Amino acid sequence: MKRFRAVALAVAVVAIATADIGSPNVIFDGNAGPYPVRVIVRPPSVVPGLADVIVRVDAADASRVVLRPVYSRVGVNGAPQGDEARRTPGRPNVYTGQLWLMVRGAYSVYVTVSGARGQGTAIVPVNSFATGRLGLSRGLGVLLAMLGALLLAGLVTIIRAASGESLLAPGQPLDARMRRRANLVAGVATPVLGLLVLGGAKWWSSVDAEYQRFMYRPPAVDAVVSMAGAETPNGVRRTLKLSLRDTASYHALLSAVIPDHGKMMHLFLVEDPDLTAFAHLHPVQTDSLSFTTEVPGIPAGHYRLFGDLALENGTTLTVTTSVDVPPLPDSPAAPSDRDDAWSVAPGATQLWPGASAPIENGNLVVSWAGTASPFRVGQPVDLRFVVRTRYGAPATLEPYLGMSAHAVVMHHDGSVFVHLHPMGTVSSAAQQVFVARDRGDTTTNGTLRIDSAAATMTMPVSSEFSLPYEFPKPGRYRLWVQVKAHGVPWTAVFDADVVR
């Protein structure tokens, strides 16, 4: 078999996020029992810290919402009692609250809604990791330094007075001997106090260094593309192999990878910097931290790589690097997975009322059904789309990975990356981890028994769908919207502008 020289990949890990990149807020669109809800969780960047929770209940007969933080290691039976969320003035169907996330790891916010229809609970998985440090502005730093110097001077003055004037009877003047004694004591006390301040500064620096040492950093990913198989019936293959490894003091890969939407990994390749080529692949897991897949019909070039993973402890991760893809063979091999999808588009359709992008060789059209961009940073938005035939009739779609649609949203500079579906940003596999933990469903070796059928559940499929999201920063974003028709996944490409 003829073999070609392997092409090494340059690794440029971005250590800024857990699940998704640069988009920390968690969004869930679904049901709490009989009540339709949308839950937004804004996790803290420091741990312990307060998470902000916003719950919209689309039911007039709901009367109470309770929020409860559940840590994956203890489950619901070891969780604290929930806190009642407050109604928002002027918006009676919107509730807000805050929850303490006390330790690192996988949490879930249990949102329990009560009302005339009874009671129901929605499980919203949330990663609890320290991802940032609270900064100190230059002005505040100068002010605190001045106040510290003033306090130090005041303490020296108090020590001098205590060793001089305080020893005299009322009205007795301070003689030269007592003055020398007071000055000597103050002179000795000044460097001692300075050493104490220096020691405190060193202690604080060591605490800060320890905090930074245990800040979350995503696993690194080593990758190699090899080309082989010229003599096989399937033609030359471009095989991409990924190997994950922890690089931080706080290890993220503490438990086994589990399937999410029926796949062990969701891998995305985006051509850099033009964003003209895109691929959504599903590598096969070859051992605990290694994966492999065939690179489909995308052109040669430099690509950003993002890999989404779900772990058995309820954590979700996104690993990222960059890759140089070699030229496309004359007879490329078939994709590794029937749900692999890719697109090569020289441009994108701007999100504007009535804007549309053709797919399936022009037989279907994906149209924007929402308002015109620009959108605003931090404002919840429904990314609404409708798929029709080229004659204008509603299209008949099939479930794509259990959903009406999937989408990838990425800032043009690569600083934001998120994998969306109609449920929002949450992982159905992570939800099942908490369900299994609550019912105590474990195997003989103590690992959780995940209901694979529930983790790959199929939601109702419609030609019209909505993807809930909050854009985290201003700029231009690229959206790849994916649906399945006639047994094949297809990709439509859009652009959206976001302002503050």
N, C-alpha and C positions, 0 to 999 in steps of 0.2 A: 504494500500500500504506500502510495506516494505521500509524504508528509511535508508540510511547509513549516518554516520557522515560526515558533510561537511569538506572538506580539504581546509584550508586557504592558501593563496598564500603569499609568501614573496615578498615585493615590493622593487625594486632597480632601481629607475628611473635614467636614464642617461640624464642629462640636457645639451646636446651638440649640438642639431640640431633642425631644424624645420621639413620640409618634408625630409624623409630619415635620417640616422644617420651617422655622420662623413663624409658625401659626399655632400658638399654644392653646387657644380657646377650644373647648370641646362642645360640640353641638349634637343634640339628639332630637330627632323628629320621629314620634311614634305614639305609643299609647301607654298610659298608666291604668291598666285594667280597662274599664269602659270609657275612660276619658282621654281624648286626643291632647297631647302635650308637645310643647317644644321646650327643651331644656338647654340653657347655655351655662357652662361652667367655666369660669375664668380662674385657673389655678394660680397660686402664688409662685413667684420666682425664687422665693427662699422658703426653706422648711426647717422648723415649723412655720406655718403661715396661714393666712386666711384666704379661702377660696370664695369668690363671689358667685352666687347661683341665681339665675333668672329663670322663672318657670312661667310659660304662657299656657293656660288651660283653655282650650277651645270648647268650653261647655258652660252654659249659663247656670247649671245646677250644681256646680262644684262649690264647696263651702270652706275647705281647709286643705292646706298643703304642708306636709311635714318633710324636712330634709334631714338625712341621716348619713354620716360618713362611715363607710364600712371598709376596713383594712383587709386586704386579701388573706393575710396570714391567720386572722382570727375569725373571719366571716361575720355574718350578721349577729350570731349569738354572743360574740365578744365585743360588739360595737356599742358605743354610747347611745343614749336615748336621742331621738331626733329633736330638732328645733323647728318650731312652727314658722313658716315663711310669712312675710307681711305683704298685704295687698298694696299695690302701687296706687297712690292717689290719682284719680282721673282715669285709671285703667284697671277696672275691677277684676279682669281676667288675668292680670300679670302679678306674679308674686316674686319677692326677692328675699334673699337671706345670705348669711355667711356661715361657713363651716371651717373649723380648724383642721388642717392636715398636719398631723404631728410628726410623722416619721416618713422616711424615704420608702418608695415602693409603689405598688399598685393599690389604688383605692377605687371605690365606686360610690357615687352619690345615689342613695335610694330616695326616690321622689314618690311619696305616698299621697295620693289625692283622695279625699273623702267628699261625699255629697249624696244627693238623692238616689244615685245609681249604685251606691255602695262604696267600696274602697278598692283601689288598685295601686300597684307600685311599678314604677319604671326604674330600670337599673342603667346608670350612666357611668361607664368606666372612665377613670381619670388617673393619669400618671402623676405621682407626687415626687418630684425631684427638684433639688436646688439647681437652678439654671442661671442664676444671676446674683449680683451683689448690689446692695442698696448704696448708691453713690453719695458722695458729699460734695456739694458745690464749693467752688473756690471761695466765694464770698462768705459762706457759712463757716468754712474751715478757718479763714482769717479771723472771723469774729470769735470763734471758739478758742483760737490760740491767744487772742488778746485777753479774753476773759480768764483763761487759764493762767496767763502771766500775772494778771491782776490778783487772782486768788493766791498765787504763790507769793507775791509781794506782801499781800495782806497777812499770810500765815507767818512769814518772816518777821513782820512788824509785831504780830501778837507774841511770838517767841521772845523778841527783844524786850517788849514791855513786860512780859512775865518774869524775865530774869533781871529787870531793872526797876522801873517805877512801881511794880506791884509789890515789891519788898519794902517799900518805904511807908512811913506813917503818913496819914493825910496831911497835906500842906508842906511836907518835908521836901526840900529841893534835891535833885539828883546830882551828887558830887562826881568828881572826875573818876574816882575809883569804881563807883557803881556804873558809870557810863562806859568805862573800858570793859567792865565785866559783861554788860549787856551787849556791847558791840562784838565782843569775843564769842559769846554764845550765839548771836545772830550769824556771825561769820562761819561758825562751825555748822550751824543748822542749814545754811543755804546750800552747800554742796550735797549734804545728806538728803535734803528734799529734792534737789536736782537728780540725784541717783534714784530716788524713789519714783520720780516722774519718768526717768529713762527706763527703769524696770517695768513700769506700767505700760509704756509704749511698746517695749519688746514683748511683753505678755500679750498685748492686743494684736501685735503683728503675728505672733505664733498662732493665736486663735484664728485670725483671718487666713493664714496660710493653711491651717488644718481644714477650715471651711472650704477653701478653694480646692484642696486636695480631694475632697469628697463631693465636689460639684459634679453634676451629671455630664458625662461625655459619651456620645454614642459609640458603639463598637466600630473599630476600624474594619475595612474590608479590603482584602488583597484579591486581585483578579488577574486572570490571564485569558486571552483569546487565542485559541489554536485552530489551525485550518488543516483539515484532513479529509480523506474519503473520496478522492478523485476517481477511484476505481469501483466505487459502490454504485448500485442502481439509483440511490437517492441523490447522487451528486456530491459536490464539495460542501463541507459543512464548516460554518464558523461557530465554534463551540466556546461559549463564555463560561468560565469557572470562577466561582466566588468562594472565598474563605473568610469567615468572620473571626475576630479576636477582640477581647477586651483590652483596652489601653488605659483605663482610669482606675483609681484606687477603689472607687465604688463600682463594682462590676455590674453590668446590666444583664449579661447573659447568665442568669442564675438558675434558669429552668429550661425545660425542653421547648422547642418550637412546636406550635400546634397549627393546624390548618385554619385559615380564615377565608370565608367564602369558598371553602373547599380546596384552597391552594396553600402550600407551605410558604410561599413567598409571592408577593406581587412586586415585580421588578419593572422599572420604568427607565427608558433611555430617551434622552432629549438632546437633539443636535445643538451644539454650542458653537457660536453664539446666536445663530440665525433662527433656531427653533423650527426649522422647516421639516425635520423628520422626527418621528415619535414612535415609540414601541411600548406596549404593555404586555409583559411576558410573565410566565409562571414556571420558574425553575424547579427542577426535581432536587430533593434533598438527598445527597449522597452519603453524608454522615451527619453527626450532630450539628456541625457548624459549617458545612460545605454544601454548595448548590451548583447546579450546572443547567444550562439551557442552550438551545441553538438560536443564533442571531438571525432573524428573518430578513426579508427583502428591503432593508433600509440601506442607503448609500454609505460609502466610506466617509469617515470624518471623526471629529472629536465630539464626544457625547458626555453629558452629565448622566450619572446613574443614581437612581434612588430605589432602595429595596425596603418594602414594608413587611414587618414580621409581627406575629402575635405569639406570646409566651404562655406557658402553662400557669404561671403565677398571676396572670391578668395584665401584665405589662404589654404595651405595644411600642414598637421601635421603628425608626426609619434610619437605615444606614445609607451613606452617600459617598461617592467618589467620582472620578472621571475616567473615561475610557476612549482609546483610539480604536475605532472599528476599521479593519482592513477592507479592501475593495470587495464588492459583491461578486461572487463566482458567476460564471456563465450559466450554470445550472444549479441554483441554490436548493438546498435541502428543504424538505417540508418542515413547518413549525413543530416545536417539541410538544405543544399543547394545543388542543383544538380551540381553546379560548384565547390564545395569543392574538393580539391585534396590533397593527401598525399603520402609520399614515405618513405620506410624503406630500406636503403641500407648500407651495412657494409663498403663500400668504394666508391671512386669516380674515374672517368676516367680523366686522365691528358689531358689538352688541348694540343694536338699535331696533326699535319696533319694526317688525316685518322682515328683519335681516334673516337670511337663510343660507345654508351651506349644503350642497348636494353630497349624498353618500350612495353606496351600492351602485356605483357606475352610473349615477344620475337617476336611478329608479326611485330613490327616496330623497326627501329634503328635510333637514333639521332646521327649524325656525325658532328664533328668539321670541318668547311670548311675554317677556317682562317689560319693565320700563327702560328708558334709555340710560346708558351710562353717561357721565361718570357716577360711580357709587362713592359712598363716604366711608372713611376708615372707621372701624369699630361699630358700624351700623348693620344690624341683621338684615340680610337680603335673601330673597328667594330667587334662585337662578332657574327661571322657568323656560321650558322648551316644549315644542310639539313636533312630532314626526309625521309627515304626510307622504303620500305617493306623489309622483310627479304630476298627477292629475288633480291633486288637492284633497283626496280622500284620506281619512285617518289611517295610518299605517298599522299593520299587524306586526307587533314586536314579540320577541321571545325573551324569556328571562336571561339576562347576562350576568352570570355569577350571582344568581338569585335575586336580582334587582331589575327594575325597568331600565336603569341606566347607571353608568359609572362616569366619573369625570376626574380629571386632574387639573388643578389650578396652580399655575406657577408664575411668580413675578418674572419679568423679562430678564432681570439680572440674576436670577436663580436663588435669591435670598429667601423666598417663600415657596414652599411646595406642600401641597395637600391633596390627598386622595378622598374624593367625595362620592356619596351615593344618596338616594332619597332619605335614608336614615340619618344623614349628617356625616359627622367625622368619626363616629364611634365604631368600634369593632364588635361584630356579632359574636366572634369567638371569645373576646374578653367578657362579654355579658354572660356567656355560657359558663365561663370559669367561676363566676360568682354564684350562678345558679347551682352548679355542682358543689361548690363549697358549702352553700347553705343547706343542701340536703345531705351532706356528708357522704357523697358518692365518690369513693376512692377505690383504687385497685389494691391487690394484696401487698404491693410494695409501697403503698402510701401516696401514689400519684393520683391526680384527679381523673375521673372518668368523664370525658367530655362527650356530650351527645352530638355526634358528628352530623346527624340529620338536622338537628336544631341549629347548629352552627352554620349550616349551608341552606338555611330556610329560604324558600322562594316567596317573595312578596308579590302582591297583585301587580300585573304588568299592564301599563297603559301607554298609549301613544303620546299622552301629555304627562309630564313629570316635573318635579321641582326639587332642586338641590339647595338645602339651607347652608348659609355660610356667613362669615364676617371677615372682610378683608382687613389684614392687620397693619398695612402700611400703604402709603400712596404710590402711584406709578401705574405702569401698564402691565397687565396680566394676560397670559395666554391660557385658554381653556380648551382642553381636548375632551369632547363629550362622546361617550361610547354607548352604542345600543347594538342589539343583535336582531338580525332578520334573515330568514331563510338559512338558518344554521351557521351564519357567519357574523362575527362582531365587526362593526364599522365605526369609523371615527370621524367626527365633524370638528372643525377647528375654528375658534372664535377668539377675539381680543376684547378686553374691557379696560376702561380707564377708571382709576380710583383717586379721589382727592381727599384732603383732610376735612 
